[in-house]
Amino acid sequence: MSVIRVPWRKNLRLAALISLAALFAGGASAATPPGFTLGSPNVAVADPSVPRPNTASCTVQLFSDFTFTDFSNHPYTYAPPAGCKGPWSKVVLEGDFSVTAGRQFDRTASLWLAGSNIYFGTTEEPSAAVAPSWHIERDVTDFSSLLSSAQTGQAVLGNIVDDTYTGVIHGSAKLVFYKSSLLVPAAQSPDAVYALSDGGAGSPVNLNTGADLLSRSITLPTNIERAYVDVFAQGQQGDEFWYSCVPNEVADEAESCGGGAYRETQVSIDGKAAGVAPIYPWIFTGGIDPYMWRPTTGVQTLNFLPYRVDLTPFASQLNDGKAHTLAIGVTGANSYFSVTGNLFVYLDHHRKVVTGAVTANTLASQPPQATVANNLTDTDGVIGGNVVTNASRTFELAGYVDTSHGRVSTSVKQTVAFANTQAFSINTTTYNQAIDQTTSVNSTTTTREGIFGLPVTATLTASYPLKADFTYNFDDAGNYVSAPSSVAQGFERHFIKKAGGLTLYRTDTSNTIHTGDTLTFTDNAVTGHTGQASTQAFRFGDSLGSCYARDIGTSSGTLASVVDGTGCPRGKNLLLWFTHPDGSPDTSRTETPYIF
C-alpha cells in the first residue's frame, strides 16, 4: 500500500491519516483516438498493447469477475485450448481490473500458474467520485511449456474493505493463444520454466534485510544449453520510498527514512554470485501525492517488467544432475522487498547430457558496495546540503557447453552503476528534499559456436532515471500548509544484436512521465490540491520497421490530450507481431523475425 510521502515530523500525524482525501473533476467527452475520451478521469497510459500475429486465435478464461475484499487467495484452473494446439506463435495474458468509488489504498496484484508468476503490478486508487478501471497485457509466450498441460493457479490481491476503506476491487483475466503457420512460425520458447516463489501455489517472498534470500533447491535437466532468470523486486512499507532514504546516522537530521538509498538485486547459484538485476523505482498510485497519478500512473506502475539475468555461462554447472540452490537477495533491503522470479531453460534435444565448464566469474569477488558522501550542515536549526551515494561494478561471466551441434561459448560482460544525490533544505517553515537518481546497465553478451564460428554479440544499455522534488510548507505553529511535489521518471532500453559487423536486430524503447501537483492542508489533513498536470511519452522502434509513439497529457485529474504516431512514418503506429515494444527481455524469437 502507499501513503503520501511526508517528512518524519514527530509532532504531526502519520501520513496515512491524510493520504486519501480526493474528489475528481468531471469533464466534457470527446473521443481521440479510439479507446480514449478527453476529459475523462479514468486511467489512461501511453503503453502499447502487445502486438499480435495475424493468425487464428483461441481464448482461455482464467477467471471472471473475482472480487477482492480481503487477503485470501483466489484459486483458478487452466486447461490448454482445444482449438489451438501448440506450439503457438504467441500467447498473451490480458487482465481487466476496476475498483469502486470510495476510499482505498493501492494494492499489489499478482497472477500465478503452477507456482510461476505470470503478472506482477499494483492497482489504481479510486476517489469519492470515480471508479477507475484499467487493462493490462503481458507477452507470456515464454511460459508455453507450462501452458501445454492443465495447471492450477491463483490470483493474489490482498485488500481491506470496511467502514473506512470502501473500495472493492474486481478483476478478470484470460490467455489468448495465436496459432502458428507457414508465414508465422511457432515461437522458440523455453523448454521448461521453474518457479522462484513461495514454494506453493505461488506468491512473492518478502525480504526484510539484505541478508534475507528467496532460495530454492532445484534439480534440473542435464542437457541445458541456455538459462535465464526473470527477476521482480518491489519495495514495500519501509522500502516503498527506498530512493529517498539516507544513512541511519543522518536520518533524524534529514527527517527521512534510514538504511541508505542503495538497492540492488543479486542472483546466486549455490551461494556464489551469478548475476545482478537493477531495481526499477516503481511509484504506486498513492505514492508521494496520489493526485499526481490520476489519471496517468507512473512508469510500469500497473504492469511491472522483469529484469532478465543471463545464466547461460553457468549451464554446465546446472547440468551435473545434482540439486542446485538458486537464490535472490536485495542489497540494502530494509523491511521490505517483495521478490519473485522465473527460471527459463532451453535444452539440447539431441543429447541427454551436455557438459562444459564455467571459465570466468569475476562478479563473485565483487560484493555490492556503495560509497556515501554526506555534507549536511546544521546552522542554528537550518539544515542544508547533499547526501550522495554511488556504486558501480564491472564484471565478466563466461562458460561453454559441448552440445550436439558443437561447442557453444558464452561471455557476459556487464557494468552496473547506481547514483543517488539527495539535496536537503530544512528550516522552521519549509522542508525540501530533491532526489536525482539513475541506475544504469551496459551489458554485452558474446556467443560463439565452434572454434571458427562467427561471434554473435547482443548489447543492452538501459537506464532508470528518477528525479523527485518534495516541498512541505508549515505555518508558525508547525502545521502543514501546502506541499508542492514533482516527479520525472524514465525507462530507457536499447538493444542491438550483431553477427560480426552485421546488425541482425535492434530495438529502442523509451517511456517517460513528468508529473506535478500541490496539496493543500487544513489542520494537517489534505483538503484539496491545485495544479495537477502530467505528460507521459512512450517511444519504440526497431530495425525492421516497427514504430510506436504515444503522448498523453493530463490536467486537473482528467485526460487532456492523446497524440499517436509522432515521428513514425506517415504519423502512424506500426508494430510487427514479433517485437517487444514494452521493453521485455529479448529471446531467440528476435533472431528469426517474419513479417506477416
N, C-alpha and C positions, 0 to 999 in steps of 0.2 A: 504494500500500500504506500501511498505518497502523502506527504503533507507539505504545506508551504515551507520553504527553507528560510528560517529566520535565525539570526544570531542567538546565542545562548544567554540572553539576558535573564539573570536569576530572579529578577523582581517582576517578570512578566509571565503571562500564561504560556503554556506549551503551544507550539504552532498548530498542533492537531485541533485545538479548540476554535481556530479561526480559518480552517483550511477549505471549507466547502460552502460558503455563502455565495450563491450565484443565481442570476436571472439573465436569460438570453433575450436580446432584442430581436424581434421578427424582421422580415424584410420582404420586398417585392420579389416575385418569382420570374425568372427568365432562363430558359434552357440554353446553355452553351458551354462546351459541346455536349453531346449526348451523355447522360449519366450524371450531370451536374446541374444545379439550379442556383443561379446567382441570388444572393440574399438569404440563402438557406443557412441555418445554424448547424446542419448535420455534418458529420465527419466528411472531410474532403482532403485527399492526399494526392500527390503528384506521381506516386509509384505506378509503374506499369503492371498490367496483368501478365501472367505467364504466357508467352507465345505458344500457339498450338499448331500441330501439323494439320494439313487438310485431308484427313482420313476419317473413316468411321470411328465412332467412339461409343463407349458404354459407361454408365454411371452406377456406382455402388454407394448407397447412402449409409454412412457410418452411424449417424444418429440424427434425430429430428426434434427440434424444439426442447432440448434439455433445459431445465430451469435450475439455476444455481442460486440457492438461498442459504447454504451452509457450507461446511468444509468437508462434506462427504464426497467421495469419488463417484464418477458416473461411468459404469462399465458399458461396453457395447461389443458386438460380434461382427466379424468380417468374413465374407466368402468371396473368392475370385469371381469376376464377371463371366457368366456362361457364354455370353455372346461375343466376348472379346478375349479370346485365349491368347496368352503371351507367346513369345516375347513382345513387348509393347514398344512403340516408338517414343512415347512419353506418358507419364502418369502425373496428374495434377491434383493436389489437395485443395479444396475450396471450403471455406468456412464463412458463415454469416452469424454475426452476433449483434445483440442490442441490449440496452438497459433502460428500464422505465424511468420516467421523470421523477425527480426527488433528490435525495441526498445519498451519495455512495462514494466510497473510495475507488481509485483504480485498483484492479485486481490482476494478479498474474494468472495466465491461462496456458495450459499445455495439453497436447494430444499425444497419445501413445498407442503403439501397436506392437504386440509381443514384447513389451518392455522397452521398445525403442522409441525415442522421441521423434515425432513427425511434424510437430509445430510447437513454437515457444513464443510468447508475446505477452502484452498486457492489454487492458481494456480501457475504453474511453470513460471518463466521468460524466454523469448526467448533470443537469441543472433542474431547478424547480419547474422550469417551463419546457425543457427539451429532453426528449428521449432519443439519444443518439443511436444510430445503427451503423455497422461497418462490415466490409467484406475483406477477407484475406485469401491469398493464394500462395501455394508453395510447390515448386517442382520436386516431386518425391520419386522420380524415376529410379534413383539410386537404391530405393527400397524394394525393387522388383522381386528380389529373391524371397523376401518376406511375403509379398503380395501374391505370390504364386500358389499359396495354400491358405486354408482357413486359419484365422487368428482371432484372439481376443484382444481388446484394447480398452482404454478408458480416457475420459476427459477429466482433467484436474483443474478446477477453477473454484477456489475457496472464496466464499462471500458471506457476509453477515447481513441479515435483514431483520430489523427490529423497529422499535418506535423512532429511533434516531436515524438509522441508515436504512432507507426505504427502497432504494433502487434494486430491482430484481433483474438479474442478467439472464438472457436467453441465448441459446446457441444451437446451430445445426452444422453438420459437416458431411462432405461427400468426397469420393475419389472419382476422377474422370480418367478413363483409360483410352488411349488412342492406338488403333491398330497400326501395324507396320505394313509396308507394301514394297513393291519393286523400287519405287522412287523415294519412299520414306522408310528406310530400313529400321530395324529394331535398334534400340539404344544399347550401347556397350556398357551395360550396368554392372555393378559389382556382383560377384558370385555369392557373397554372404555378407550379412550385417550382424554385428554383436553390440548389444546394448550396454552402455556405461551409464547406468542409472541406479535406482534403489535396490535392484536385485529382485524385484517383484513384478507387478503388473505395469510398473513404470511411474516414476516420479523423480523430480530433481533431488539432489542431495545437498544439504546445507553445510557449508564450510565456514566455521566461525573464526578460525585463526589461520595464519599462514602455514601452520604445521598440520592442519587437517587435510585429509585426502579422500577423494572419491576413488576407491580402489576395488578392482575386480580381478579375480583369478580366472583365466580363460585358457582352455586347451584348443588350439587352432588346427586347421588342416596343415598337412606337411608339404603342400605344393603351392604356397603363396608366391606370386610374382610382385604384386604391388599392394600397399596397405595405406589407408588414410584414416584419420580420426577427425570428425567434425565436433567442435567444442562450443558449448554455450556457457557463459558465466555472467550471471545477472546480480548486480548489487542490490541488497535489501536492507531494510531497517538502518542500522548504523553505517552500512556501506552503500546506502542508496545514493548519497551525495559524496562518494569517496573522493572525487576530484576536487572537492572543496576542503578536504581535511589537511591538517598540519601536524607536525611532530607533537607528541604529548607535552613536551616541555614548554611549548608556546600556545597550546590550545586555549588555556584560560585567558591569556593575554589577547589572543586574536578572536576570542569568543567564537571558536569554531570547533568542529569535531577533531578528535585526536587520531593517532595512528598513522599519520602521514598520507600523502596523495598517491604514492607509487603502488600500482596494482598490475599484475601480470599473471597469466595462466601458464602453468608448467604441465607438460605431459611427460610421464616417465614409464620405462619398461623395466621391471624387476629392480626398482629403486634407483635407476640411473636415468638422468635427464635425457629425453629423446626428442623434445620439441617445445616450441614456445607459441602460445596463442595470445596476441594482444587483446585487451578488453575494450569493447566499444562503450563509450559513456552514454548509454541509453538514458533518456529522461522521460519519466512516466507522465501521464496526463494530469496528475495532481502535483507534479514537482515544481518547486520554486514559486510559481504563480500559476494556478490552474487556468486562468483566463488566457494565458499565452498560447495554450494548446487547443483552443476552441475556435474554429472547427478543425484546424490542421494540426496534427500531432507532431512530435519530434521525429527525427530520422529513425526509422525502423521500430518505433515505439510499439505499434500494434502487431509487428511481424518481424521478430529478430532474425538476423542472418548468422549462421555459424561461421566460425573460422576453421578452415581445413588445414590440418597439420599432416605433412607427408612423412609417413613412417616406412616408406619403401626401403631406405637404407638398412633397416633392421629386419627385412623379410627373412633372411637366412636364420636369424636368431629365433624368430617366431615359428619357423618350420621344423624345429627339432623334436616335435611330438610331446614336449613337456608343457605343463601348465605355466603360464606367464602372468605376471601381475601388471596390469595396465592401470595407471593412476593419473588423476588430475588434481592439481592443487592450485591455490591462488595466493601468490606472494602478497603479503600485506593485509590479507583478509581480516576484518575487524568487526565481525558479527553483523551481517554475514553475507556470503555469496551463495546463490542458488545455481548449482552446476549440474550439467549432464553432457553426454557425448554419445556418438555412434562410431564404431569401428567398421570400416568397409574394406573388404579384401577381394582381390582379383586372383584367380587360380590358373595354374598351368594345366590344361585339360588333357595333356598328352604325357604327363609324368606324375607319378604318385608322390614322389619325394623330390623336392628341389633343395639343393644345398648351395652354399656360398659362404660369405663372410662379411662382417662389418669391418670396414677398413679405416674409418675415421669418425670420431665423436669428440670434437673439441668443446661442445656445449657442456659435457659432463664435468669439466674442470672450471666452468664459469658460473658460479652460483649467482642468482639475481641479486643485484646490489645497487642502491641509489645513493647519490651524493646530495646533501641538502645544505644550502647556504641561507642563513637567516640574518637579515639586518633590521629586524623590527626594533623600533625605539619607542620609549615611553617617556614623554616630557610633560610632567605635571598632568598626567592622565590622558594626554593626547598621544595616541598610538599611530605610528605610520611605518611604512617600509614594506619590504618584499620577503617572501619565503619561496625559494627556488629549488626545485627538485629535478634531477636529471639522472637518467640511466641509459646505458647503451651496451649492447653485446654483439660481437661478430663471431660467427662460428660456422663450422662445416660438419655435416653428417654425410657419410658415404658408405656404400656397400655394394655387393654384387650377388647375383643368383645365377646358377648354371641351369638354364631352362632347356626345354625340348627344342627351342629354336636358337640356342646359343647362349653365351654369357651376356647378361644384361647388367651394366654398371650404372649406378645412380649416385649423384652427388648433389647435396642441397647446401648451398652457401647463402647465409642469411645474416642480415643486420637488423636488429630490432631496437628501436630507440624510443625513449619516453622523456618528455619535457613538460614541466608544470611550473608556471610562475603565478603566484598569488600576491596581489598588491592590496594592502590594507590602509584605510584611513578612518580612524575611530576617535570620536570626541563625545561630548555630552549630548549633542543634538543630532549626530549623524554616524551611521555605521555603513562603510562601503568596503566591499570585497570584490575585486576584479580578477578573474581567472583566465589565464591564457595557457591552453594545454594542447599538445599534439603527440599522438602516438603514431609511429611510422614503421613500415616494414619494407625492406628491399631484399628480395629473395630470387635466386637463380638456381633452377634445378636442371642439371645436365644428365641426359640419359644416352648411353652408347650401347648398341647391340653388336656383339662380336668385336674382335680385335681391330678390324678395319671399318667398322660401322661408322656412319656419319653421325656426329653428335647432334642431338636434338636438345635445344635449350628452351626452358619456359621461365620467363622473367615476370615476376609480380612485384609491383610497387603499390603500396597502399598507405593511406594516412587518415587519421581520425581527428580532425581539428575541432576544438571546442573553445569558444570564448563566452564567458558568462559574467555579468556585472549585476551585483545586488546592492541596492542602497536602501537603508531604512532611516527615516527621519522621525525624530522624537520631539515632544513638547518639553517645557521646562520641568514637568513632573516626571519625565521619563516614559511617557506613554507613546505608543506608535501613532504617527500621524499619516504617513504615506510611505509607499515602498515601490519606487520605480525599478524595474528589472528588464534586462535584455539578454538574449542568448543567440549566438551564432554557432551552428552545429553543422558538421560536414562528414561525408563519407566519400573518399576518393579511391578508386581502384583501377589500375592499368595492368593489362596482361598481354604478353606477346610470346608466341611460340615460333621458333625458328629451327630449320634444319640447315646447318651451315650458315650461309648468309641469306637464305631464302625465308621470307616470312610465310608461315603456314596459316597463322590466325592471330588476330589482335582484337582486344576489346578495351573500351574506355568507358568508365562509369563514374558519374558524379551525382551526389544527392546532397543538397544543402537546404538549410532553413535559417531564416533570420526572423526573430520574433521579439516583441516587447509589450509591456503593459505597466500600468501604475495602480497599485492597490491603495485604497483609502480606508482609514480606520476610525472607529469611534469606540472609546472605552476598550481599546486593544482588540476589538473584533472587526473583521472585514465588513464594511458596509457598502462598498462599491468599488468601481475601478474605472479608469479612463485610458484612452489612447491605445487600446489593443489593436495591433496590426502585425501581420506576418507575411512572409513570402517564402514559398518552397519551390525549388527548381530540381528537376531530375533530367539528366542527360545520359544517353547511352548510344554508342556507335561501335560497329565492328568492321573488320577489313573486307567483309563480304556484302556490305551494303545495308546492313541493319541500321536503322536510325530511329531514335525516340527522344522526344523533348516535350516536357510539360512544365508550365509555370503556373503556380496558384498564388493568388493574393487574398488575404482576409482583412476585414476591418470591423471593429466593434462586435466581434464574435460571429460574423457571418461571412459567407463566401462572396468576395468582391470581384474576382476575375479568374478566368482559366484560359490559357493560351497553349495550343498544341503545335508541335512541328517546327519550332524556331530553330533555324539552322539546318533542318533536314531538307533534302531535295524536294522541290515544289511545295515546301512548307507542310509536308505530310509525314506522319509517323509510319514506319515500316519495320516490323520485327520478323525475322525469319525464325521458324519454329525451333531450330536447334540452338538458338542463342540463350544466354543467361543474363538478361538485362537488369536483373535485380542485384547483380554482383555476387551471386552464389558461386561456389567453387567450380572451376573448370575441371572436367574429367576427360577421358578419352573420347567422349562424344563430340568434342570440338575438333578432333583430329580429322574426321571424315565427314564434313558437312555436306548436306544435299539440299538443293533448292527445289521446292515443290512448285 
